Amino acid sequence: MKKEYTFVFIAGLFLLAYVLEAVVNPLNLNLATPYDYLSPALLARYPFTTAIILIRALALFLAPVWLFSFLSGNHSLKGVVLLVAAGLAQLYAIQEIATGAQVIPLEWSLSLSLAGLALLLPAALQILLGLAHKTKEKLSRKKVPDPTPSEEKTAE
């Protein structure tokens, strides 16, 4: 799939979430953590809002993965950056909900939390790919024999 189509898909997800959110009243829940929303009772009570949260979380998940697709190599660095981004998204969502600051709407906080949770998988995969490439690189370097002094004399 071309990267331009992926960008249009991600932008379309954000736009769809925005349009759907205009139809629904904002959530007014007192949650202890973002994960409290994942209870079956709340998911069944607010199915339309849940769909908006999932659509936005998918877009937030795909955006950094799409951006990193432009960079070749550096798997370990990509993995660490994704891990930090996932952690910061989790921490921000937890702080936002715990303090009730309402800097961003609750739906955005829940989407950030889900996207951060989902970003842990590509972060782990990138770190594992980086380790595999480094291991392969080190193993392939050791296989090349160094010329011994006796071989150098026979070549002359």
ABEGO torsion letter per residue (X at the ends): XBAAAAAAAAAAAAAAAAAAAAABBBBBBBBABAAAAABAAAAAABAAAAAAAAAAAAAAAAAAAAAAAABBEGAAAAAAAAAAAAAAAAAAAAAAAAAGAGABBAAAAAAAAAAAAAAAAAAAAAAAAAAAAAAAAAAAAAABBBBBAAAAAAAX
